[in-house]
Amino acid sequence: MRLLWGGAAGMFAPGGSAEEAGGAPALLTRAIPSTGEELPAIGLGTWETFDVGPGAEVRRPLAEVLARFTARGGRLVDSSPMYGRSEGVLGALAAEGKLLPSLFVATKVWTRGKTSGLEQMERSRRLLGKLDLLQVHNLLDLDVQLASVRAWKKEGRVRYAGVTHYTASAHAELARVLKKERPDFVQVNYSPAEPEAETSLLPLAADLGVAVIANRPFGGGEALRRALKQPLPAWASEAGCSSWAQVFLKWILANPAVTCAIPATSKVAHLEDDLGAAAPPLPDAAWRRRAREAIAAL
């Protein structure tokens, strides 16, 4: 897996001191194995956070987050039809801010039947403005929906095909699908609170050349909430972490099989904190063991 520290100033070797305009550290990027296209290793999820109404007051913080995300060089935004109004809100804010060309837009199809799937895909494309990655959500009706996604890819309506799940109980089935289907992407739960994917699924993805999106990077939020009740350990600074969120995210990104992690937030300060994890250094194996043990004990 190729690893680069990139940004507005270019690409740099790990451990370098490259910075973007404005003094913010350049973001770690990783290559999508099937094409070599580079993606910043921290993306932006939209579950719950972008499921808001039409009012300017509730949307303004999200517009600020999205604008800052792209200004810092962030690209991958992930949504789903099952996330309420999130697709529509994300698409509207991206269009209003003229941010769509800068974004790598990922969403999902989550239904049964070919006709229903195609209708849902069309709606997502209309709401979001474009589709870079279309994923079969939770493997639902996999054969039918993945065939439609691949037909769209062949037609140039979407650039990448993927599959997703969010529970460890589905990892064996995900592994079977990766071996059989060889999608461009797999999205799976992975964090120091839910580390099971690193046993076999992530090595398999690396071997097969499948990009990995890590969802639930904070264990669904509950693991991070428990951590925030404790002082940040002194050893966190050894990996350049200034917050518990960065401990979680740097632990994830230290696995070279991971292409991108997708924390969700509606606050610019939290976004900046999350993006700070995509800056050198990345932790070594001993640090990762210590972090995992500390989080498991919370």
N, C-alpha and C positions, 0 to 999 in steps of 0.2 A: 504494500500500500504506500503510495507516494505521499509525503507530508511536506508541506511548504508553509512558510509564514508569509502571507500575502497582504495586499492592501493597495491603496491608491498609489503608494510609492513603488509598487512592484512586488517581486517574489524574493524571499530571503531564506537562508538556511535556518533550521531550528536553533534556538538559542540566540539569534541575532537581536539587534536593537531597533529594527525597522519600525517606523511609526507612520501613521496616516496624517494627513493634514489636520491641524487642530491638536496634535499631540497625543491622540489616542493610539494605543498599540495596534499594530497591524493584526489582522485576524488569521489564525491558522486555517489553511484550506486543505481539503482532501479531494482526490480525484475519483470521479464515478468510474468504476472499473470498465464498464462496457463501452465508454467513449473517451475517457480521459478528461472530460470537462471538470473543471475545478469548482468546488462549492465551499464556502466558508463553513467551518465545523460547528458553529452555533447557528441554528435557525430559530424560527418563531412559530410556536403552536398557537392555535386559536380556540381550543376547547374551553368552554365557559367564558373566557375573557372577551371574545368578540361576539358573543350572543347577547346583543343589546338592541334596544329599540332605535327609532329614527331621531331622537332628540339630539340637538347639537351638544348639550352638556355631557351626555354619556358617551358620545362618539369622539369628542375632542381629545381626551387622553389617548384613545386608540390611534387617532390620526398622528399624534405626537410620537407615540411609540413606533409606528410604521415609518414615519419620516426619519426618525433618528436611526432606526434599524438599517435603512437603506443608505443613509449618510455615512454610517460606520462601515459599509461594505457588506452588510448582511443580505442574503438572497433568498434562502429557502423558507417559504411560509407554507404551513400545512393546515388543511381544514378537512371538513367532511359534511355530507348532507345530514348526518345525525347530530351535528353540533348546533342545532337550532338555526338561528339567523346568521351564523358566523360567516358562511360563504358570501352572502349578500353584503354584509357589512365590510368584510375584507375587500371585496371587489369594488364597492362604492368608494371606499377611502383610497384605495390604490389609484382608481381613475381620477378622483378629485385632486390628489396630490401629484398626478402624472408620474407615478412610481412604477407602473406595471412593467415597463421595459427593464427595470432593474431587478425585478423579482423572478425567482424560480418558484412557480406556483404548483403546489401539490394538493390534490384532494383525493376523494375515494368514491367508489360506487358501493352501495350498501342496500341491496334489495335482491329479490328473487325474480327470475324470468328475464328473457332477452329483451322484450319490449319495455318492461319496467326499467331495466338497467339502462337501455339506450335513452329513455326519456329522462332519467335522472342524470346521466352524463351530459346530455344537452343542456339541462337546467344549470348544472354546475358550470359548464363552459360559458353560458350566458351571464351568470352571476359574477363569475370571477374575471371574465375578460379574456383569459387564455388558460391553457392547461399544459404544464411541462411534464408533470408526473401524475398518472392516474393509477390508483391502487385499489385492489379488491379488499374491502374492509372486512377484517375478521374472517377472511376466507369464505364469506357467505356466497353460496351458489358459485363456487370458484370456477368450474369449467366453463359455464355459460358466460359469466361476467369477464373472465380473463380473455376469452375469445373475442369479445366485443372490444375490449381495451386494445388488444393487439391489432384488430382490424383498424381501429382509429389510428394507431401508431403507424401502420403501413400507409394510411391515407395522409399522414402528416398532421393530423388533428391533435395529437399528443406526442410528446417526444420520448417518454419513458413509461414502462409498465412495472407495476409492483404489487406486492401483497403485504397485508398487515395482520397483526394481532397484538393484544395487550396483556395476556396472561401467560405464566410459565406453563400452565397445563396444555397450551397449544404449541409449545416449541417442537415437540416431536412431529406433529403434523406439518408445521412450517418447514422443518427439515426435509420431510418427504416431498413437499411442494417445490422446494428449492432444487432438489436433485432432479425432479421430473420436468419442471417448467423453466428453470433458469431465468427468472425475471431479472429486470435491471436493478430493482430495489426490493429489500425487505424492511419493513418497519416493525420493531419489536420493543417490548418493555425491557429496559436495561438501566441499572443504577446500582450504587453500592447497597441500596436497600433491597433490590431485586436483581441479584447478579447471575441468576441461573443461565442466562443466554450465553455467557462466556464459556461454559463447559464444553458445548459441542456446536451450538447453532452459529455463533459468530466465527469460529474457525472454519466451519463449513462454508459460510458465506464468503469468507476470504479466499478459500480454495477455489470456489466456483466463479469468483469475480462478480459477486453481487454486492451492490452498495447497501449500507446499513444505516437506517434512521433509528435513533434511540428515542422511544417515547417514554413517558412517565419518568423523566430524569430525576425527579424528586420523590419517587415512590408514590405518585398520585397526590403529592403535597403533604401527606401526613408525616412522612419520614423527615422532611425538611422542617415542618412545624415542631416536631420533637427536638430536632437538633438546635433550633433557634432558642430553646429554653436553656441551653447550656452555653458557657463561654467558648469561644473559638479556641481550640487547642494551639499551643505554641508551635507544634510541628506543622501546622497548616501552611505557615509562611515558607517552609522549605520548598514548596511547589508554587510559591507566589500567590497563595490564596489569602484574600483579605475578608472572606465571608464563608459561611457554611454552604451557600449556593455554589460558590466556586469550588469548594471541596468536592461536592457531588459531581459537578460538570467536568472538572479536571480528571477525576477518577474515571469517568466514562471515556473522555477523549484520549486518555493514555492507552486505551486499547486501539491498536492501529486498524482493526477491522471496522471501527465505527467511522462512518462518513460524516454524519451530522447528528447532533442532539437538538431536540426541539422544546425547550422550556417555553411556557406561556406566561405572559404578563400584560397588565394594563397600565404599568407604571414605568416611566422612562428611567427612573433611578434603578429599578430592578433590572431593566433591560441592560443598562450600562454594566451593572454588576455581573449579569450573565455573560455578556460579551467579553468581560475581563478574563473569563476562563479560557478563551481562545487566544491567549497570549503566552509566550514562554515564561518559565519552563514547564514541561509536562513532568508529572511525577514518575518515580521509578517503582519497581515491583514492591519493594519494602514499604514505601509510603502508601501504596494502594492497599496493602494488607492491613496496615495500621488504621487507615481511614475506614475500611470495610468493617473491621472489628469494633471500632468506636461507634459507628452508626448502628451496627447490629445490637450493641449494648444499650442503646438509648431507650 
